[in-house]
Amino acid sequence: MTTNTFDPVRTSLFIGGKWRNPSTTATIPVISPLTEQQIGSVPEASTVDVDDAVTAASDAFRSSQWRALSNADRAGCLRRFADALEARAEERSAAVTRENGMPIELARFAEGAAPVQLLRYYADLTEATSSEERRTSQPMPGTTLVRREPIGVVAAIAPWNFPAILSMFKIAPALAAGCTVVLKPSPETTLDSYILAEAAVEAGLPPGVLNIVNGGTDIGQYLVAHPGIDKVAFTGSTAAGRHIGRVCGEMIRPVTLELGGKSAAIVLDDADIDRTVTGLATASLLNAGQTCYMSTRILVPENKYSTYLEAITAMASGLPIGDPLDPNTFVGPLVSDRQRRRVLSLIDQGRAEGGTITTGGGRPDGIDQGFFVSPTVFGDVDNASTIAREEVFGPVVTVLTYDSVDDAIALANDSAYGLGGTVWTSDDERGLDVARRVDTGSFGVNTFNLDWGSPFGGVKASGIGRELGPEGLAAYQRTKSIFLTS
Ligand code: NAD
């Protein structure tokens, strides 16, 4: 499919399986990060629209069209949804690239192919898993029937950095479990979810099973606290996650929080320099660093500091930067002017606190339009400084030194966050030993690849709960134990 079906001006909302007029005339502009110009707009949902979306999801949850489906029938539904999305994959990837500046080759995988794979993974998993299990009762005679039931109506709140796949981290397991969903995309990335909704219609998803409301913080807050919601699944900043966690705590409402990170790359003394530095381009700077699990604190042995600083500087300064629709581009513009200003302000702070910039630090030469920031490398940084502690969410890495492996692990763990991280070594056993000792929800040895079948999430300020794998399905189920005499 070609990309010329891109429709950047949308006027309706997807609620209850229908395209309907919004209840107000408020709109959200779609701004191109490449040209800084408005390229489209979508309606902004009001609280009335959110009420309608929650009612539609609640009705769908109770309807026999959805609730009475067997696991196999629901799996069939997910597979039809996957097929319909697959047919629109190129269109959706290009929409994301135009919205947030993600390099198109990355978008083709992460935003086009991956959501389809995830739907198929959860279709297979739910078909292979029974919702009921008999256990021998103790200490009394008899048995217990343990049922896994869908939690209900899910509020799914997504960020702008990987909008399609991070929405699907929630939608696929929620639907597989038998829940229904109200999705609130980020205001920066709304257009791609119209393609998601169109695919849901094409796939014959029952009305109300998926609903989409556009809006910012206010609409997000209203949705999270809505009495009709049974579970909140959120990916975004730690600040917003704290707020959502407080609201859900007050309401005793289950919540999954996938939040920020400041992960470390531990480069061991036996690592191959070229392979390591090539790997770090993806592990530390993917999507212009706007990826939650980036290994942005690069810890290298003290006696190899200058060699690594030079090699990482050369790697970062050589990354192809430019139009994200060009398949050769590795670094596109940042998502927004707001994000660019935030990144530049943290770079200024890093400089002011004594860090030395060896490449980057501002707008790339020869590019005078777009929200670009050059890949930036900091040396002479202390792990206690702001640039080593705060999540930058831009193309910025710091190179720090350690004097022993224990010291490296202590530095990696000396962070408020605990999301990802990597170790680079020629000895996988040494790598595994380090991986076991770092306090994060996931970790990579000479790589960092998400696996649809294994849990992903954070510890400490990086979040609560897990997405992906069977654990991700369980997050949308509640158990009920039925005690029987036989
Ligand atoms: P953000 O927190 O500003 O917004 C995320 C989403 O939440 C948006 O849809 C926003 O409108 C909504 N929102 C904001 N405040 C809210 C509130 N109080 N109540 C309800 N909804 C609210 O984050 P962002 O700038 O869009 O995304 C970047 C952040 O997301 C980074 O910190 C990054 O690390 C994090 N992130 C984490 C993961 C992960 O899996 N751990 C993945 C990607 C991004």
Residues whose N, C-alpha, C, O or C-beta is under 5 A from the ligand:
A	BS01	NAD	I157 A158 P159 W160 K184 P185 S186 P187 G215 G216 T217 G220 Q221 V224 T235 G236 S237 T238 A240 H243 E258 L259 G260 G261 C292 S462
